[in-house]
């Protein structure tokens, strides 16, 4: 199975004052589920069966004066000029730079073309402003070709935008809820060209594992050989398993459908700790263990406060001026840190209990875990994202 069970970790925020052992400084650690037997479709996918990214440049029209300022965004006027030329309307070159298109916005349109998509199928598209438009709410995307990495057009997008936001401004005040410069068009693009897949080529298919793991590759090959006979599958490396498949299309589809439902033996995931240095979130899986160690932790806080000081000249002075200065007050406070003995923790629940005893904030805990790992007491791989 995949080495890491992904857990959701929510950063509550540092708790105030002392006695934060129960909260771990506002950090929530969720326990991973026990390793269970899964199916092949959950850990591997057939190579060549993949989606493709599409993108295109388009224009959103019908805005209520919240479009681009064309004096600062010349590509909006150029895009509209090119579109009008396709309709048989040619604008003089001198008038293009003078266009004031407050109801038009230049956007980038993106979509994902799924595997086996056929002409005529509908796709959802995302529309994002690339200029200084204030809002795309109420706008309509005009016909926009969506191209793949090879430059070919695979879909055509058009439709009314759905913008999940609202905003109002008056008298210098502004209120905005959610994001107004991006929207979505459900079923807003129609597939014009399909992408061929190598699914039916050759007498074998390759399974690509979600994560590189030799144990998982061996278990996948063993499960297929038990069901379809010895020699039906072999692991090429830690990420690829080659499987012999029928040549007939109907038989191959039925073979793949049955193969993906095969169960795998349960396996113990590799011990891993994932640290998000930006949010202070920490995730541990159930294989993490902790050796006996001792930890000393103390906090150092620096407080800087500024007070305005006004210096005025004497009443009878002729060249004096009033001067405003600031008086800074700096205070340094260091809390004492005690040496805490952490016992060996063979289970994840024991690891959480031992770390709770430290009473550190999430940011401090990042450094503590790295120090424990460097000391050799943390039996897990550290990954910082």
C-alpha positions as CSV (number, residue, x, y, z in Angstrom):
1,X,0.0,0.0,0.0
2,X,1.1,3.6,-0.3
3,X,3.7,4.5,2.3
4,X,1.8,7.4,3.8
5,X,-1.8,7.7,4.8
6,X,-2.7,11.3,4.1
7,X,-4.3,12.9,7.2
8,X,-6.0,16.3,7.5
9,X,-4.3,18.4,10.1
10,X,-5.8,21.7,11.2
11,X,-3.8,24.5,12.8
12,X,-5.9,25.9,15.6
13,X,-3.4,28.6,16.6
14,X,-1.1,29.0,19.6
15,X,-2.8,28.9,23.0
16,X,-2.3,31.8,25.4
17,X,-0.4,31.4,28.6
18,X,1.1,28.4,30.1
19,X,-0.4,25.0,30.7
20,X,-0.8,24.2,26.9
21,X,0.2,20.6,27.2
22,X,-3.2,19.3,26.3
23,X,-3.5,21.4,23.1
24,X,0.2,21.0,22.0
25,X,0.3,24.7,21.3
26,X,-2.9,24.7,19.3
27,X,-1.7,21.9,17.0
28,X,-4.2,19.1,16.2
29,X,-2.6,15.7,15.5
30,X,-5.0,13.2,13.9
31,X,-4.3,9.5,14.2
32,X,-4.0,7.5,11.0
33,X,-6.1,4.4,10.4
34,X,-4.7,1.0,10.7
35,X,-3.3,-0.4,7.5
36,X,-6.1,-2.2,5.7
37,X,-6.1,-4.3,2.6
38,X,-7.0,-2.2,-0.4
39,X,-7.6,-2.8,-4.1
40,X,-5.2,-2.4,-6.9
41,X,-7.1,0.5,-8.4
42,X,-6.4,2.5,-5.2
43,X,-2.6,2.2,-5.4
44,X,-2.0,2.0,-9.2
45,X,-3.3,3.2,-12.5
46,X,-3.0,2.0,-16.1
47,X,-0.2,3.9,-17.9
48,X,-1.5,6.0,-20.8
49,X,-4.9,6.5,-19.2
50,X,-4.5,10.1,-18.2
51,X,-6.1,13.5,-18.4
52,X,-4.7,16.4,-20.4
53,X,-4.6,20.1,-19.5
54,X,-6.1,22.6,-21.8
55,X,-5.8,26.4,-21.8
56,X,-6.8,29.4,-23.9
57,X,-7.0,33.2,-24.0
58,X,-10.5,34.6,-24.1
59,X,-12.7,37.7,-23.5
60,X,-15.5,38.1,-21.0
61,X,-18.1,40.6,-22.1
62,X,-21.2,42.1,-20.6
63,X,-19.6,43.4,-17.4
64,X,-21.2,46.3,-15.6
65,X,-18.3,48.7,-15.9
66,X,-15.9,46.4,-14.0
67,X,-13.8,45.3,-16.9
68,X,-10.1,46.1,-17.8
69,X,-8.7,49.5,-18.2
70,X,-7.5,49.2,-21.7
71,X,-5.0,52.0,-21.4
72,X,-3.0,49.8,-19.0
73,X,-4.0,46.4,-20.5
74,X,-3.4,46.7,-24.3
75,X,-3.9,43.0,-24.9
76,X,-7.6,43.4,-24.1
77,X,-8.1,45.8,-26.9
78,X,-5.9,43.7,-29.2
79,X,-7.9,40.6,-28.4
80,X,-11.2,42.3,-29.1
81,X,-9.8,43.7,-32.4
82,X,-8.8,40.2,-33.5
83,X,-12.2,38.8,-32.5
84,X,-14.0,41.5,-34.5
85,X,-11.8,40.9,-37.5
86,X,-13.0,37.2,-37.5
87,X,-16.5,38.6,-37.7
88,X,-15.6,40.8,-40.6
89,X,-15.3,44.1,-38.7
90,X,-12.1,46.0,-39.2
91,X,-11.2,48.9,-36.9
92,X,-8.9,51.7,-37.9
93,X,-5.4,51.4,-36.3
94,X,-5.7,54.9,-34.8
95,X,-8.9,54.0,-32.9
96,X,-7.7,50.7,-31.4
97,X,-5.5,52.6,-28.8
98,X,-8.4,54.8,-27.9
99,X,-10.9,52.0,-27.0
100,X,-12.4,52.3,-23.5
101,X,-13.7,48.8,-22.9
102,X,-15.0,48.9,-19.4
103,X,-17.4,46.0,-20.0
104,X,-14.7,43.7,-21.4
105,X,-12.0,41.7,-19.5
106,X,-9.2,39.5,-20.8
107,X,-9.1,36.1,-19.1
108,X,-7.3,32.8,-19.2
109,X,-9.5,29.8,-19.6
110,X,-8.4,26.4,-18.3
111,X,-10.0,22.9,-18.4
112,X,-9.0,19.3,-17.9
113,X,-9.7,16.9,-20.8
114,X,-10.3,13.5,-19.2
115,X,-9.2,10.2,-20.7
116,X,-11.4,8.7,-23.4
117,X,-13.2,12.1,-24.0
118,X,-15.1,12.1,-27.3
119,X,-16.2,15.0,-29.5
120,X,-19.4,16.5,-28.3
121,X,-18.9,15.8,-24.6
122,X,-19.0,18.8,-22.2
123,X,-16.3,19.9,-19.8
124,X,-16.3,22.3,-16.9
125,X,-14.0,25.3,-17.4
126,X,-12.3,27.8,-15.0
127,X,-12.0,31.5,-16.0
128,X,-9.5,33.8,-14.3
129,X,-8.9,37.5,-15.0
130,X,-5.4,38.3,-16.2
131,X,-5.8,42.1,-16.2
132,X,-7.1,44.7,-13.7
133,X,-10.8,43.9,-14.0
134,X,-12.6,44.6,-10.7
135,X,-15.1,41.8,-11.1
136,X,-16.2,39.2,-13.6
137,X,-19.6,38.8,-12.1
138,X,-22.4,38.8,-14.6
139,X,-20.1,38.4,-17.6
140,X,-20.2,36.0,-20.5
141,X,-17.2,34.2,-22.0
142,X,-17.3,34.4,-25.8
143,X,-16.1,31.5,-28.0
144,X,-12.6,30.6,-26.8
145,X,-10.5,27.7,-28.4
146,X,-8.8,25.6,-25.8
147,X,-5.4,24.1,-26.8
148,X,-3.2,21.3,-25.5
149,X,0.5,21.2,-25.1
150,X,0.9,20.4,-28.8
151,X,-0.9,23.6,-29.8
152,X,-3.9,21.8,-31.3
153,X,-7.5,22.9,-30.4
154,X,-9.3,20.2,-28.4
155,X,-12.3,22.0,-27.0
156,X,-14.3,25.2,-27.5
157,X,-15.5,27.2,-24.5
158,X,-18.3,29.6,-24.2
159,X,-21.0,30.5,-21.6
160,X,-22.1,32.6,-18.6
161,X,-19.8,32.8,-15.6
162,X,-20.7,31.6,-12.1
163,X,-18.8,33.8,-9.7
164,X,-19.2,32.9,-6.0
165,X,-18.7,36.3,-4.6
166,X,-20.2,39.7,-4.1
167,X,-18.9,43.3,-3.7
168,X,-20.0,46.9,-3.4
169,X,-18.2,50.2,-3.2
170,X,-19.3,53.8,-2.6
171,X,-17.8,56.9,-1.2
172,X,-14.3,55.4,-0.8
173,X,-15.6,52.4,1.1
174,X,-15.5,48.9,-0.3
175,X,-17.0,45.6,0.9
176,X,-16.1,42.3,-0.8
177,X,-17.1,38.7,-0.1
178,X,-15.0,36.0,-1.7
179,X,-13.1,36.3,-5.0
180,X,-14.6,38.3,-7.9
181,X,-11.8,38.0,-10.5
182,X,-12.3,34.3,-11.1
183,X,-15.3,32.1,-12.0
184,X,-16.4,28.8,-13.4
185,X,-18.7,27.7,-16.2
186,X,-20.2,24.3,-15.6
187,X,-20.3,22.3,-18.8
188,X,-18.9,25.4,-20.5
189,X,-16.7,23.7,-23.1
190,X,-17.4,21.2,-25.8
191,X,-14.8,18.6,-26.9
192,X,-13.8,19.0,-30.5
193,X,-11.1,16.4,-30.8
194,X,-10.3,13.2,-28.9
195,X,-6.8,12.1,-27.6
196,X,-5.8,8.6,-28.6
197,X,-4.7,6.3,-25.8
198,X,-2.3,3.3,-26.1
199,X,-4.7,1.1,-24.0
200,X,-5.4,-1.4,-26.7
201,X,-1.9,-1.5,-28.2
202,X,0.4,-4.5,-27.7
203,X,-0.1,-7.7,-25.7
204,X,0.6,-6.2,-22.3
205,X,-0.2,-3.1,-20.2
206,X,1.8,-1.3,-17.5
207,X,0.5,-0.3,-14.1
208,X,2.0,2.8,-12.6
209,X,2.0,2.9,-8.8
210,X,1.0,6.1,-7.0
211,X,4.2,6.0,-4.9
212,X,7.5,4.3,-5.6
213,X,7.6,1.2,-3.3
214,X,9.2,-2.1,-4.1
215,X,7.0,-3.9,-1.5
216,X,3.8,-2.6,-3.1
217,X,5.0,-3.5,-6.6
218,X,5.7,-7.0,-5.5
219,X,2.3,-7.4,-3.8
220,X,0.5,-6.1,-6.9
221,X,2.3,-8.6,-9.1
222,X,1.6,-11.5,-6.6
223,X,-2.2,-10.6,-6.5
224,X,-2.5,-10.7,-10.3
225,X,-0.5,-13.9,-10.6
226,X,-2.7,-15.6,-8.0
227,X,-5.9,-14.7,-9.9
228,X,-4.8,-15.0,-13.6
229,X,-2.0,-17.5,-13.3
230,X,1.8,-17.5,-12.7
231,X,3.6,-15.3,-15.1
232,X,0.7,-12.9,-15.8
233,X,2.5,-10.0,-14.1
234,X,6.0,-9.0,-13.1
235,X,7.4,-6.0,-11.3
236,X,9.8,-4.0,-13.5
237,X,10.9,-1.7,-10.7
238,X,9.5,0.0,-7.6
239,X,6.8,1.9,-9.6
240,X,5.9,-0.2,-12.7
241,X,4.2,-3.6,-13.0
242,X,3.9,-5.2,-16.4
243,X,0.8,-7.3,-17.0
244,X,-0.1,-9.6,-19.9
245,X,-3.5,-8.7,-21.2
246,X,-5.8,-10.0,-23.9
247,X,-5.6,-8.5,-27.4
248,X,-9.3,-8.3,-28.0
249,X,-10.8,-5.0,-26.9
250,X,-13.8,-6.4,-25.0
251,X,-11.7,-9.1,-23.3
252,X,-9.0,-6.5,-22.3
253,X,-11.6,-4.1,-20.8
254,X,-13.1,-6.9,-18.8
255,X,-9.6,-8.1,-17.7
256,X,-8.7,-4.6,-16.5
257,X,-12.0,-4.1,-14.7
258,X,-11.5,-7.4,-12.8
259,X,-7.8,-6.8,-12.2
260,X,-8.4,-3.4,-10.6
261,X,-10.8,-4.9,-8.0
262,X,-8.3,-7.5,-6.8
263,X,-7.5,-7.1,-3.1
264,X,-3.9,-6.5,-1.8
265,X,-2.5,-7.8,1.4
266,X,-2.2,-5.3,4.2
267,X,1.2,-3.8,4.7
268,X,2.7,-1.5,7.3
269,X,3.4,2.0,5.8
270,X,6.8,3.6,6.2
271,X,7.1,5.9,9.2
272,X,6.9,9.5,8.1
273,X,6.4,12.9,9.6
274,X,5.2,15.7,7.2
275,X,5.8,19.3,8.4
276,X,4.3,22.4,6.7
277,X,6.7,25.2,7.7
278,X,4.3,27.9,6.4
279,X,1.2,26.9,8.4
280,X,2.9,25.1,11.3
281,X,0.9,21.9,10.6
282,X,2.4,18.5,11.4
283,X,1.1,15.1,10.3
284,X,2.3,11.8,11.7
285,X,1.3,8.4,10.4
286,X,0.7,5.3,12.5
287,X,4.2,3.8,12.0
288,X,6.0,6.7,13.8
289,X,7.7,5.6,17.0
290,X,9.8,7.6,19.5
291,X,12.9,6.6,21.4
292,X,13.7,7.7,24.9
293,X,15.2,11.2,25.0
294,X,15.3,14.4,27.1
295,X,14.1,17.8,25.8
296,X,14.7,21.3,27.3
297,X,12.4,24.0,25.9
298,X,12.1,27.7,26.7
299,X,10.6,30.8,25.0
300,X,12.4,34.0,24.2
301,X,10.2,37.0,23.5
302,X,11.2,40.5,22.4
303,X,8.7,43.4,22.8
304,X,9.3,46.7,21.1
305,X,6.9,49.7,21.8
306,X,7.1,53.2,20.3
307,X,5.7,56.4,21.8
308,X,5.4,59.6,19.8
309,X,7.2,62.6,21.4
310,X,6.4,66.1,20.2
311,X,9.2,68.8,20.7
312,X,8.0,72.4,20.3
313,X,10.2,75.5,20.2
314,X,10.0,78.3,22.7
315,X,7.3,80.9,22.3
316,X,9.7,83.7,21.4
317,X,12.0,81.7,19.1
318,X,12.2,82.8,15.5
319,X,13.6,79.8,13.6
320,X,12.3,77.0,15.7
321,X,10.1,74.2,14.3
322,X,7.9,71.6,15.8
323,X,9.5,68.1,15.6
324,X,7.8,64.8,16.1
325,X,10.0,62.0,17.2
326,X,9.5,58.5,18.6
327,X,10.7,57.0,21.9
328,X,11.3,53.2,21.6
329,X,11.1,50.9,24.6
330,X,12.6,47.4,24.1
331,X,12.0,44.5,26.5
332,X,13.5,41.0,26.4
333,X,11.9,38.2,28.3
334,X,13.1,34.7,28.4
335,X,11.0,32.0,30.1
336,X,12.9,29.3,31.9
337,X,13.0,25.9,30.2
338,X,12.9,22.6,32.2
339,X,14.6,19.4,31.0
340,X,11.7,17.0,30.3
341,X,12.4,13.3,30.0
342,X,10.4,11.7,27.2
343,X,10.0,7.9,27.5
344,X,10.1,5.5,24.5
345,X,6.8,5.5,22.6
346,X,6.2,2.4,20.5
347,X,2.7,3.5,19.3
348,X,1.4,6.8,17.7
349,X,-0.8,7.5,20.7
350,X,2.2,7.3,23.0
351,X,4.1,9.7,20.6
352,X,1.3,12.2,20.8
353,X,1.1,11.9,24.6
354,X,4.9,12.4,24.9
355,X,4.9,15.5,22.6
356,X,2.0,17.0,24.5
357,X,4.1,16.9,27.6
358,X,6.6,19.3,26.1
359,X,3.9,22.1,25.8
360,X,5.5,23.8,22.8
361,X,3.8,26.0,20.2
362,X,3.4,24.6,16.7
363,X,6.4,26.6,15.4
364,X,8.6,25.5,18.2
365,X,7.5,21.9,17.7
366,X,8.9,22.0,14.2
367,X,12.4,22.7,15.5
368,X,11.9,20.1,18.3
369,X,11.0,17.3,16.0
370,X,14.0,18.1,13.7
371,X,16.3,18.1,16.8
372,X,14.8,14.7,18.0
373,X,15.4,13.3,14.5
374,X,19.0,14.5,14.5
375,X,19.5,12.9,17.9
376,X,18.3,9.6,16.5
377,X,15.3,9.3,18.8
378,X,12.6,9.8,16.2
379,X,12.2,6.6,14.1
380,X,10.6,8.3,11.1
381,X,11.4,10.2,7.9
382,X,11.0,13.9,8.1
383,X,9.5,15.7,5.1
384,X,9.2,19.5,5.0
385,X,6.7,21.0,2.5
